[in-house]
Amino acid sequence: MTINDKLVKAHIVDSKIDKPKANIGFISHEIVKKVNDFHKGFSEYSVTPLHKLDALAKHFGLKNIFVKDESYRFGLNAFKVLGSTYAIGKYLASRLGMDISEVSFEYLSSEEVKDKIGEITFVTATDGNHGRGVAWAANRLGQKSVVYMPRGSSLTRLNNIKKEGADASIIDGNYEDAVKLSEEMAEKNGWVVIQDTAWEGYEEIPTWIMQGYGTIIYEALEQLTEYGIDKPTHVFLQAGVGSFPGAILGYLINRFGEDRPITIIMEADAANCHYLSSLSGKREIVEGDMPTIMAGLACGAPNIISYDILMDYADCFLSFPDYVTARGMRILASPLKGDPRIISGESGGGVGIGVVSLLMERDEYKEIRKKLKLDEESVVLVISTEGDTDPDRYKDIVWDGEFSSK
């Protein structure tokens, strides 16, 4: 079923072709538990909040809405550090000939380790949050980092990356150009690429990054049990290159099999490579500058690891303009009586809440609601992957109503 509305374009996957499914063994419960154990070794670690929005759920005619708030993650206002810390930790452990479960953060950051493997420079491309996570992790582990950002990137995000000790700069090119530059400079200088997307021949480190993201859903499911809930019925996941939703969906498949939650993948119209791929049946790439306020989702080439997971297992792909996420950000910032206020950035929980608000409130999406079984029995999980990582832009949207027109 495909609906091409001026706001939300939807492709609901009615049936899956009987074929070998994508590999999800790398994001099993056992592996993710090991990941979570590693993250617990950081002094900055704490479980991020899972907010329960009872008033909003009642308003939309849903049983529950939960928002996992990653703005509290390691003091960095975004989730990306989970992937970079685990990937860099895995890389250093592998250089030592050890498994990640055999080393602690303290040991990896020690002079003994530095004497054994020397000083390493990690390089990456980013729209902001991933690069800050790489810079933070490299700095905390006594290593160096270089970060390239695409044209049009926020100066606030650039300066935040520099504050973490990275050599960071904005290039004259888009996100894919920044990725290519990282690869070229790594080859030239002997640096190590820590990228949250994969391509032919570069798959191991992106896999580790996806495993790192597993801590989010591992925590969320444990938190849901405190409410007597085994799992959500619906999970709304925003996609850039696809690493984040691929990791979450892969874990849910491993954990629950055919009984997993209904999973909806969300993208900006300007960078909707997964939505287009779901329509065509082949890996589509979006080129150009991809102008959208959803900076963390402005990626045109799907990660080849997560791509197959999303194509084989996701239930619905959505594409929409900036108005939708801006609306969601304002809803979270101005909650109904009794609900907590959530500060969510342009690529965060506003994406999911904006989508849910339109699907549940507007008659033109009645068929989508029915197909996705969104009703009074639905337990919806949205993951707010960032806070106000660009405070000025956040105020423009929430205070001044930027992108309030349809």
C-alpha positions as CSV (number, residue, x, y, z in Angstrom):
1,M,0.0,0.0,0.0
2,T,1.4,3.4,-1.0
3,I,0.0,6.8,-0.2
4,N,1.6,10.0,-1.7
5,D,0.2,12.8,0.4
6,K,1.6,16.3,0.3
7,L,2.7,15.8,4.0
8,V,3.3,12.1,4.8
9,K,4.1,9.7,2.0
10,A,3.7,6.1,3.1
11,H,4.7,2.7,1.8
12,I,3.3,-0.1,3.9
13,V,4.9,-3.4,3.1
14,D,2.0,-5.7,2.7
15,S,3.9,-8.9,2.4
16,K,7.5,-10.1,2.4
17,I,9.0,-12.1,-0.4
18,D,9.9,-15.6,0.7
19,K,13.7,-15.3,0.4
20,P,16.8,-15.6,2.7
21,K,16.6,-12.8,5.2
22,A,19.3,-10.4,6.2
23,N,21.9,-11.4,8.8
24,I,20.9,-10.2,12.3
25,G,23.1,-12.4,14.4
26,F,25.6,-9.6,15.0
27,I,23.0,-7.7,17.1
28,S,21.8,-10.6,19.3
29,H,20.7,-10.2,23.0
30,E,24.0,-11.8,24.2
31,I,26.1,-9.3,22.2
32,V,24.1,-6.3,23.2
33,K,24.4,-7.3,26.8
34,K,28.1,-7.3,26.4
35,V,27.9,-3.9,24.8
36,N,25.9,-2.5,27.7
37,D,28.4,-4.0,30.2
38,F,31.1,-2.0,28.4
39,H,29.2,1.2,28.4
40,K,28.6,0.8,32.2
41,G,32.3,1.0,32.6
42,F,32.3,4.7,31.8
43,S,31.9,7.0,34.9
44,E,29.5,9.1,32.8
45,Y,27.2,6.2,32.2
46,S,23.6,6.3,33.4
47,V,20.4,4.9,32.0
48,T,18.6,7.6,30.0
49,P,15.0,8.4,30.9
50,L,12.0,6.7,29.4
51,H,9.2,9.2,29.5
52,K,5.5,8.1,29.7
53,L,3.2,10.5,27.9
54,D,-0.3,9.5,29.2
55,A,-2.1,12.6,28.3
56,L,-0.8,12.6,24.8
57,A,-1.6,9.0,24.3
58,K,-5.2,9.6,25.5
59,H,-5.5,12.6,23.1
60,F,-4.4,10.5,20.2
61,G,-6.5,7.4,21.1
62,L,-3.5,5.2,21.9
63,K,-2.9,3.1,25.0
64,N,0.6,4.3,25.7
65,I,3.3,6.6,24.3
66,F,6.8,6.2,25.6
67,V,9.8,8.5,24.6
68,K,13.3,7.3,25.2
69,D,15.3,10.5,25.8
70,E,18.9,10.2,24.6
71,S,19.6,13.9,25.3
72,Y,21.0,12.7,28.7
73,R,23.6,10.3,27.1
74,F,27.1,10.8,28.6
75,G,26.4,14.5,28.9
76,L,26.7,14.9,25.1
77,N,23.0,15.6,24.3
78,A,22.7,12.7,21.8
79,F,22.9,8.9,21.3
80,K,25.8,8.7,18.8
81,V,28.5,8.4,21.4
82,L,27.2,4.8,22.2
83,G,28.4,3.7,18.7
84,S,31.7,5.5,18.7
85,T,32.8,4.5,22.2
86,Y,32.1,0.8,21.5
87,A,33.7,0.8,18.0
88,I,36.8,2.6,19.2
89,G,37.0,0.3,22.3
90,K,36.6,-2.8,20.0
91,Y,39.3,-1.5,17.7
92,L,41.8,-0.9,20.6
93,A,41.0,-4.3,22.1
94,S,41.6,-6.0,18.8
95,R,44.9,-4.3,18.4
96,L,45.8,-5.7,21.8
97,G,44.6,-9.2,20.7
98,M,41.9,-9.1,23.4
99,D,38.1,-9.3,23.4
100,I,36.1,-6.2,24.5
101,S,34.8,-8.1,27.5
102,E,38.4,-8.6,28.8
103,V,39.2,-4.9,28.9
104,S,37.9,-1.9,30.9
105,F,37.7,1.7,29.9
106,E,40.4,2.5,32.5
107,Y,42.7,0.0,31.0
108,L,42.2,1.1,27.4
109,S,42.9,4.7,28.4
110,S,46.1,3.8,30.3
111,E,49.7,4.6,29.4
112,E,50.4,0.9,29.3
113,V,48.0,0.5,26.3
114,K,49.4,3.6,24.6
115,D,52.9,2.3,24.9
116,K,51.8,-1.0,23.3
117,I,49.9,0.4,20.3
118,G,51.0,4.0,20.0
119,E,49.0,7.1,19.2
120,I,46.1,6.6,16.8
121,T,44.1,9.2,14.8
122,F,40.5,8.4,14.2
123,V,38.7,10.2,11.4
124,T,35.1,10.5,10.5
125,A,32.4,12.5,8.6
126,T,29.4,13.8,10.4
127,D,26.5,16.2,10.5
128,G,27.3,16.8,14.2
129,N,26.4,14.2,16.7
130,H,28.4,11.2,15.5
131,G,31.5,13.4,15.1
132,R,31.2,14.7,18.6
133,G,30.9,11.2,19.9
134,V,34.0,10.1,18.0
135,A,35.9,13.1,19.3
136,W,34.8,12.5,22.9
137,A,35.6,8.8,22.8
138,A,39.1,9.4,21.2
139,N,39.9,12.1,23.7
140,R,38.7,10.0,26.7
141,L,40.9,7.1,25.5
142,G,44.0,9.3,25.0
143,Q,43.8,9.2,21.1
144,K,43.4,11.9,18.4
145,S,40.5,12.6,16.1
146,V,39.8,14.4,12.8
147,V,36.2,15.3,11.8
148,Y,34.8,16.5,8.5
149,M,31.4,18.1,8.2
150,P,29.3,18.8,5.1
151,R,28.6,22.2,3.7
152,G,25.9,24.0,5.6
153,S,26.6,22.3,8.9
154,S,25.9,24.2,12.1
155,L,28.7,26.2,13.5
156,T,27.5,25.4,17.0
157,R,27.9,21.7,16.3
158,L,31.3,22.3,14.8
159,N,32.5,24.2,17.9
160,N,31.1,21.5,20.2
161,I,33.2,18.9,18.3
162,K,36.3,21.1,18.6
163,K,35.7,21.4,22.3
164,E,36.1,17.6,22.6
165,G,39.6,17.9,21.2
166,A,39.1,17.1,17.5
167,D,40.6,18.8,14.5
168,A,37.2,19.6,12.9
169,S,36.3,21.5,9.8
170,I,33.4,22.1,7.4
171,I,34.1,21.1,3.8
172,D,32.7,22.4,0.5
173,G,30.7,19.3,-0.2
174,N,27.7,17.2,1.0
175,Y,27.7,14.4,3.5
176,E,28.7,11.7,1.0
177,D,31.7,14.0,0.0
178,A,32.7,14.2,3.6
179,V,32.7,10.4,3.9
180,K,34.8,10.1,0.8
181,L,37.3,12.6,2.1
182,S,37.6,10.8,5.4
183,E,38.4,7.5,3.6
184,E,41.0,9.3,1.3
185,M,42.7,11.0,4.2
186,A,42.8,7.8,6.3
187,E,44.5,6.0,3.4
188,K,46.9,8.8,2.9
189,N,47.9,9.3,6.6
190,G,47.4,5.9,8.1
191,W,44.4,7.0,10.1
192,V,41.5,4.8,11.2
193,V,38.0,5.6,9.8
194,I,35.2,5.4,12.4
195,Q,32.1,5.8,10.2
196,D,28.5,4.9,11.0
197,T,27.8,3.8,7.4
198,A,29.3,0.9,5.5
199,W,30.5,0.3,2.0
200,E,32.1,-2.6,0.1
201,G,35.3,-3.5,2.0
202,Y,34.4,-1.3,5.1
203,E,32.0,-3.3,7.2
204,E,33.6,-4.4,10.5
205,I,33.7,-1.0,12.3
206,P,30.1,0.1,11.1
207,T,28.9,-3.3,12.5
208,W,30.5,-2.4,15.9
209,I,28.9,1.0,15.8
210,M,25.5,-0.6,15.2
211,Q,26.1,-2.9,18.1
212,G,26.9,0.1,20.3
213,Y,23.5,1.5,19.6
214,G,22.0,-1.6,21.0
215,T,22.3,-0.2,24.5
216,I,19.3,2.1,23.8
217,I,16.8,-0.6,23.1
218,Y,18.3,-2.9,25.8
219,E,17.7,-0.2,28.4
220,A,14.2,0.7,27.0
221,L,12.9,-2.9,27.2
222,E,14.2,-3.2,30.8
223,Q,12.4,0.1,31.6
224,L,9.2,-1.0,30.0
225,T,9.1,-4.1,32.3
226,E,8.7,-1.6,35.3
227,Y,5.3,-0.7,33.8
228,G,4.4,-4.4,33.3
229,I,5.0,-4.2,29.5
230,D,7.0,-6.9,27.8
231,K,7.5,-4.9,24.6
232,P,5.9,-2.0,22.6
233,T,3.4,-2.9,19.9
234,H,4.9,-0.1,17.6
235,V,8.3,1.4,17.2
236,F,8.9,4.5,15.2
237,L,12.6,4.8,14.0
238,Q,14.1,7.7,12.1
239,A,16.7,6.9,9.4
240,G,19.8,8.6,8.1
241,V,22.2,6.1,6.7
242,G,20.1,3.4,8.5
243,S,22.5,2.2,11.1
244,F,20.4,3.3,14.1
245,P,17.0,1.8,12.9
246,G,18.8,-1.2,11.6
247,A,20.4,-1.9,15.0
248,I,17.1,-1.4,16.9
249,L,15.1,-3.5,14.5
250,G,17.7,-6.2,14.3
251,Y,17.8,-6.6,18.1
252,L,13.9,-6.7,18.2
253,I,13.9,-9.5,15.6
254,N,16.4,-11.5,17.6
255,R,14.6,-10.9,20.8
256,F,11.0,-11.5,19.7
257,G,11.0,-13.1,16.3
258,E,7.7,-13.0,14.5
259,D,6.1,-11.5,17.6
260,R,8.2,-8.3,17.3
261,P,6.7,-4.8,17.3
262,I,5.4,-3.2,14.1
263,T,8.3,-1.1,12.9
264,I,7.9,2.2,11.0
265,I,11.0,3.8,9.3
266,M,10.9,7.6,9.0
267,E,12.9,9.9,6.7
268,A,13.0,13.5,5.5
269,D,11.7,14.0,1.9
270,A,15.1,15.5,1.0
271,A,17.0,12.4,2.0
272,N,14.5,9.5,1.7
273,C,16.8,6.9,0.2
274,H,15.2,4.0,2.2
275,Y,11.6,5.1,1.3
276,L,12.6,5.2,-2.4
277,S,14.4,1.9,-2.1
278,S,11.3,0.2,-0.6
279,L,9.3,1.4,-3.6
280,S,11.8,0.3,-6.3
281,G,13.1,-2.8,-4.7
282,K,16.7,-1.8,-5.2
283,R,19.2,0.4,-3.2
284,E,18.5,4.0,-4.1
285,I,20.9,6.9,-3.5
286,V,19.8,10.5,-3.1
287,E,22.4,13.0,-4.3
288,G,22.9,16.7,-3.8
289,D,22.8,18.9,-0.7
290,M,19.7,17.3,0.8
291,P,18.3,20.5,2.5
292,T,16.4,19.6,5.6
293,I,16.3,20.7,9.3
294,M,16.8,17.1,10.1
295,A,20.5,17.4,9.8
296,G,21.3,14.0,11.3
297,L,19.1,12.3,8.8
298,A,20.5,14.2,5.7
299,C,22.3,11.1,4.3
300,G,21.7,9.9,0.8
301,A,23.3,6.4,0.7
302,P,21.9,3.5,2.8
303,N,24.4,1.6,4.9
304,I,24.8,-1.7,3.2
305,I,24.7,-3.6,6.5
306,S,21.4,-2.1,7.8
307,Y,19.9,-1.7,4.3
308,D,19.0,-5.4,4.0
309,I,17.6,-5.6,7.6
310,L,15.3,-2.6,6.9
311,M,14.2,-3.9,3.5
312,D,13.6,-7.4,4.8
313,Y,11.9,-6.7,8.1
314,A,10.5,-3.1,8.4
315,D,6.7,-2.9,8.1
316,C,6.4,0.7,6.8
317,F,8.5,3.5,5.3
318,L,7.5,7.1,5.6
319,S,8.8,10.3,3.9
320,F,7.8,13.8,4.9
321,P,8.8,17.5,4.9
322,D,10.3,19.5,7.8
323,Y,6.9,20.7,9.0
324,V,6.2,17.3,10.5
325,T,9.3,17.1,12.7
326,A,9.0,20.8,13.7
327,R,5.4,20.1,14.8
328,G,6.6,17.1,16.9
329,M,9.3,19.2,18.5
330,R,6.7,21.8,19.6
331,I,4.3,19.1,20.9
332,L,7.1,17.7,23.1
333,A,8.2,21.2,24.2
334,S,4.6,22.2,25.2
335,P,3.1,19.0,26.7
336,L,-0.4,18.4,27.7
337,K,-1.1,18.7,31.4
338,G,0.5,15.9,33.4
339,D,3.0,14.9,30.7
340,P,6.8,15.8,31.1
341,R,8.4,18.4,28.9
342,I,11.0,16.9,26.5
343,I,13.6,19.0,24.7
344,S,14.1,17.2,21.4
345,G,16.2,18.3,18.4
346,E,15.5,18.3,14.7
347,S,16.5,14.7,14.2
348,G,15.2,13.5,17.6
349,G,11.8,12.5,19.1
350,G,10.0,15.3,17.2
351,V,10.3,13.2,14.1
352,G,8.3,10.3,15.6
353,I,5.8,12.4,17.6
354,G,5.2,14.6,14.6
355,V,4.4,11.6,12.5
356,V,2.2,9.9,15.2
357,S,0.3,13.2,15.7
358,L,-0.7,13.4,12.0
359,L,-1.5,9.7,11.6
360,M,-3.8,9.7,14.6
361,E,-5.5,13.1,14.1
362,R,-6.2,13.3,10.4
363,D,-8.8,11.5,8.4
364,E,-6.7,11.2,5.3
365,Y,-4.4,8.8,7.2
366,K,-7.3,6.5,8.4
367,E,-6.2,3.7,6.1
368,I,-2.6,3.9,7.3
369,R,-3.8,3.7,10.9
370,K,-5.9,0.7,10.1
371,K,-3.1,-1.1,8.2
372,L,-0.6,-0.4,11.0
373,K,-3.1,-1.4,13.7
374,L,-2.6,1.9,15.5
375,D,-5.5,2.0,18.0
376,E,-6.5,2.1,21.6
377,E,-4.5,-1.0,22.3
378,S,-1.2,0.3,20.9
379,V,1.9,0.9,23.0
380,V,4.1,3.3,20.9
381,L,7.8,3.7,21.5
382,V,9.6,6.8,20.0
383,I,13.4,7.3,20.5
384,S,14.5,10.9,20.9
385,T,18.0,10.5,19.6
386,E,19.1,14.1,20.4
387,G,18.3,17.2,22.5
388,D,18.9,20.8,21.4
389,T,22.3,20.1,19.8
390,D,21.8,23.4,17.9
391,P,20.1,25.7,20.5
392,D,19.6,28.6,18.1
393,R,17.8,26.5,15.6
394,Y,15.8,24.8,18.3
395,K,14.6,28.2,19.5
396,D,13.8,29.3,15.9
397,I,11.5,26.3,15.6
398,V,9.9,26.0,19.0
399,W,9.8,29.7,20.1
400,D,9.4,31.5,16.7
401,G,7.4,28.9,14.8
402,E,9.9,28.2,12.0
403,F,8.6,25.5,9.6
404,S,5.0,25.9,11.0
405,S,3.5,26.2,7.5
406,K,2.5,23.1,5.6
